Each structure stands twice: as structure tokens, then as C-alpha cells.
Amino acid sequence: PIRLVLGYQPFQGFLALDFPLSDGSPFFGSRTATFAKSRQFYAGVRAGMVAAIHEGKVFIPQAGIELDLADANAIDLSLDSIVWSADDGMLCDRTVAALAEANAEDGLAPLVTGQRGNIYTEFLKPRVQTLLHLDWYRDADGFMTAAGTIAGCGPGLTPSSDDLLTGYLATRYLLERDACFRQSLAQAAQAAAKKTNRISATFLLQSGEGLVNEAVID
């Protein structure tokens, strides 16, 4: 919960925004404030507006918005907070089974399942193979370049290849304990972020730093 001042009138509720702040911190979600009875309204946030963070508050002057985060619940979105002991083989089998039921016509599941591919998988397959090869040989510079060649491909607001790369970077961060190689994951995310839209770029940058959606932590 946060305190929202909209048009300099106080409201209580929940707010999610989908633009990066001026210091690089992201807020995800829709441009609406949602209250207990699911009442929604447009908060007046538009592309190009500048937001700033100062002393626990977020200010968006052009929209007349002030967000007081002093009482907001702190949630650790770091992959380092995950305690897990899953059997790798079982996890792999479950992943393949889930992908086998996914849409193969325009999705990327065929890259894993071996199903008949589509224009996106045909384009991405050699690029993904290169990424895996460079990761295996721990070629940090090549890995960074390869990540940039994958981004921005596929349908959706966050292109499918970005979703794949976000998950891959986050998983590698979880499994990787070498600080130097973790840094290469962040660099790969930065290279990929330059090749896609701002929403996807934010997810990529976060995954490269070992940060994920709260649903993953849960």
C-alpha cells in the first residue's frame, strides 16, 4: 500500500506504473490506480513525463502525482532470496512438458520441444545455439554480443525472444555463483535492452541483475 496524491488530492489505494523513473528504477503494470471495489481511473501519466525519487517519495509534477512510499511493504525480488533444492532432471521434464502444450504456431516452444518451427524459431534457432555455445565456454564478450542478436523478435508487447532471454538470464543468475560471470549476465542484458522496447528492456535489465517478478519468488 502507498499513499497517492492525485492532482494534489489524497487517495488511498494501490498504484502501478509502466515507465522507468529518472534514476532508472522501474515500476511495472498498468497506468491505473485500483481500489478495494475494483474501481479504476486513469492517473494522467503519459509517455515522456519525468518522474523523480526523493526521500522516499516519487514525484511526477506534470501529472500532479506524488507517491509516498514510506509505508510500502519491502519485498526482496532478488533471486538470491530463493531457497531451492529441486531435482534438475525433474524440473527439466516439467518444463518440456509445459512447452509441449504451448502454442507452437507463433511461439518459441519448438526451440525446446522439436516441434515444427515457425518464422520466429527459424530466425532465432542459430542465434540461441550461438548464445548457448558461448555461455558453455564462458566467453563473456561473445555472450554479450549474442544476447543482443536475440532481442526484439516475436509477437507481443514484450517480444517472445525477450521473454525467453529474460528467463534465461534470470535462471543463469540463479545457478551462477561466480561474481565475474554474473557481471557478464548484466552486460548481456544491457546489450539486449538496446535492441527492444522500453518495457522489455526494463525486464531484461532487471533479470541481468538477478531481480525477477514477485510471482517467481513466490
Disulfide bonds with the S-S distance in Angstrom:
none
